[in-house]
């Protein structure tokens, strides 16, 4: 099992991410995609990366806004896996023009 991060580590790791916020035992970020199909493309890219990492986000799609929520449910909170996937999502979003 992956180790839970304490509050200090979570705050530190959040400082290295742009636009992500903590809500309880998860981190969240909404992206505005250039179009609906660009948002769907982003979801597909994140889904493939999540499958490769064996770590799956909650995803909400609202027209051109795609929101990702990350938590390591098996550990009961936030772990390094969440922050690693958040950084990957940021990269994938930037590649697709989502902000």
C-alpha positions in Angstrom: 0.0 0.0 0.0 1.1 3.5 -0.7 1.8 5.7 2.3 -0.5 8.6 3.1 1.0 12.1 3.1 0.8 14.3 6.1 -0.6 17.8 5.9 2.8 19.4 5.6 3.8 17.1 2.7 0.4 17.8 1.0 0.9 21.5 1.3 4.4 21.3 -0.1 3.4 19.1 -3.0 0.4 21.4 -3.8 2.8 24.3 -4.0 4.5 22.6 -6.9 1.2 22.3 -8.9 -0.6 25.1 -10.6 -4.3 25.4 -10.1 -4.9 22.3 -8.0 -6.6 22.7 -4.6 -7.3 20.4 -1.7 -10.8 19.4 -0.7 -10.7 17.0 2.2 -9.0 13.8 1.1 -8.6 14.8 -2.5 -7.0 17.3 -4.8 -9.0 18.9 -7.7 -8.5 21.0 -10.8 -10.9 22.1 -13.5 -9.6 22.8 -17.0 -11.2 24.8 -19.8 -10.7 23.0 -23.1 -10.7 24.9 -26.4 -13.7 22.9 -27.5 -15.9 20.0 -26.4 -13.9 17.5 -28.5 -10.6 18.8 -27.1 -11.9 18.1 -23.7 -12.9 14.6 -24.7 -9.5 14.1 -26.2 -7.9 15.2 -22.9 -10.1 12.8 -21.0 -8.9 10.0 -23.3 -5.3 10.9 -22.8 -5.7 11.1 -19.0 -7.5 7.8 -19.0 -4.6 6.1 -20.8 -2.1 7.6 -18.5 -4.2 6.7 -15.4 -4.5 3.1 -16.7 -0.7 2.9 -17.2 -0.2 4.2 -13.6 -2.9 2.0 -12.2 -4.3 5.1 -10.5 -7.7 6.4 -11.7 -9.2 9.9 -11.2 -12.8 10.9 -10.8 -13.6 12.9 -14.0 -16.5 15.3 -14.5 -17.2 16.7 -18.0 -19.4 19.8 -18.5 -19.2 21.0 -22.1 -15.7 22.5 -22.3 -14.8 22.2 -18.6 -13.2 19.0 -17.4 -12.6 18.5 -13.7 -10.3 15.9 -12.3 -10.3 14.8 -8.6 -7.6 12.6 -7.2 -7.4 10.5 -4.1 -5.8 7.2 -3.3 -9.0 5.4 -2.1 -7.1 2.2 -1.1 -4.9 4.2 1.2 -7.8 6.4 2.5 -6.4 9.8 1.4 -3.7 11.6 -0.5 -0.4 9.9 -1.5 2.4 10.6 -3.9 0.5 8.8 -6.6 -2.1 11.6 -6.6 0.5 14.3 -7.1 2.4 12.4 -9.7 -0.8 11.9 -11.8 -1.8 15.6 -11.2 1.5 16.6 -12.8 0.8 14.2 -15.8 -2.7 15.7 -16.2 -1.2 19.2 -16.2 1.2 18.2 -19.0 -1.5 16.5 -21.0 -3.8 19.4 -20.6 -1.1 21.9 -21.7 -0.4 19.8 -24.8 -4.1 20.1 -25.8 -4.5 23.8 -25.1 -6.6 23.3 -22.0 -6.1 25.9 -19.2 
